[in-house]
């Protein structure tokens, strides 16, 4: 399975970055900072995305720092399932995304909680959708650091590519010296 990360072949899946969930997450400030980086890059590079919210009536909406950066046209799905792929509208969201933007075979995951929704989704994306899964490790988190680390190990063992946010963004850029590179460079200084 090919695992290169390009803006042309990828889409983002932001999982459950919600108001009442994030305060309990270990290293939440780092996760939010890296999520801002990914979303800013997605906007600059026109990378489409899907966003999910786990039971928003109880857990609240996506935090405003991220919601304001979600690209126009993004599908935001409410769910109660742990794997995004099990949500009734997820298959349609993937089909619509590929119909509107061309075939995408790589999905970049970030969000919470790593050991529950992120991992369950990664497994299903590989097994059911045969997609290349890239996890932006420092834009994901769990309430306990140990659970986050164990879930990243599990994702690697099933073929997921686990890398830092900076790797994701630079690989999507592909080269230096472009207007997009110059626009995104301040994110990492």
Helices and strands as residue ranges (DSSP letters): E 10-15, H 19-22, H 28-45, E 49-54, H 56-59, H 64-67, E 75-79, G 84-86, H 90-101, E 106-112, I 114-118, H 119-127, E 132-141, H 145-157, E 161-163, H 165-173, H 179-185, G 186-188
